């Protein structure tokens, strides 16, 4: 069960990350782009949030896959 869920999370995370990278590459810098304010007062483009979120989802999926493998001993 963990392996299947982990593989799905890895695939979904990779897809979100790729869409975020596409948004970063296709985005026009400082031409009225929408920016989101983070709790520290910093602003960031939504595409970078998608890249970060996709990476975190992929990382959780990878951890689930690795944790479900049988031990080597």
Secondary structure, 3 states (H helix, E strand, C coil): CHHHHHHHHHHHHHHHHHHHHHHHHHCCCCCCCCEEECCCCCEEEHHHHHHHHHHHHHHHHHHHHHHHCCCCC
